[in-house]
Amino acid sequence: MPRTGKRKEHPLSMRLPETDIAIIDRAATLRGRSRTDFVRDAAVRAAEDVLMETVPIRMSPAGFKAFMAALSGPASPVPQMIELFQRTAPWETGGSDTGG
């Protein structure tokens, strides 16, 4: 009997070294995900990143003029960034030495 609906999922097969599988499995476990879910999400995120890098940004001439004016204008401090850079780094807090 023929299928009445279109198949929504497509198989994807890869050959990976054991070391890669071990890393993927460890990360998937830490996230509470299956290997398949973890790899699918990572691959889709990477693909979206590539696509976002290549998508042209379109704007009106007036919008472009305002954008260029904002870039060309004087910099103004961002209070949250100032506070962040004034914090002591975690490795500079003088915590206990656990090294060997």
N, C-alpha and C positions, 0 to 999 in steps of 0.2 A: 504494500500500500504506500503510495507516494506521500511525502510530507506536505502538509497544507500550509505551513508557515515558513518564512525565511529564517535561516539559521542566523542568530544574532551574535554568536561568538565564533572566533576563528582561532584555530590552534597556532601556536608559535613554538618552535623547537629550537633549542640552542645546545651546543656542546661547549662545556666550560671545564676548566681545570678544577680539580678537587679543592685547591686552595681558594678559588673564587667562590665555589659553592659553600665552603665553610664560612667565609666572611659574610656572604649573603644570608645564610641560615642564622648566624649569630645575630646579625642586625635585625632580621625579621623577628626572631625570638624576643629581642629586647623591646621591639615595638608591639609585640603580641599579635603578629600577623603571620599568615602562611607565606611560604616562599613565593608562591604564585602572586599573591596580592602585593607583596613587597616589591617584587621585580616589576610587575605591571605598573604600579604607582610610580616607581623610580623612572621607568622608561617613558611614561606619559609626561612626567614633570620635565625630563630632559628634552623631550620633543617640543613641549610648549615653550621652553626657554629658547630653543633654536628658532622656532617660528616667531616668537616675540622680538627676537633680534633682527629679523628680516622684514617685519611688517612696517611699511612706510607710515609716517605720522602725517596726517593731512590736517591743514588748518587754513582758515581764511587769511587773506593778506593783512587784515587788521589784527587778527590773532597772532600771526607771525611777528608783526611789528611789536606788539606788546610783549611777546615772549623774548625777543631780542633785547628790548629795553630792560626787561627784568634781569637778563643775563649780563648786560653791559653796565648796569647800575652798580652803585657801591654795595659792598657786602654789609649785611647787618648781622649782629650776633644773635645766636639762637640760645636762649638761656639753658635749655636742657642739654645742649652740646657742651656748653661751658661747664656745667655741673658735672657732666660725665667725665670730661678731661681733667677735672680737679680731684676726682676720686682716686684713692690709693688702689693700685692694681692688686688683685687677690694674691699674687705671688710676692708682693712687697709688704705684706701685712705682718711678716715676722712670725708666721705659724711654726709649729713644731717641725723639726727636721726628721723626715722618715726615710731619707735616702740611705743607701748602703755604703 
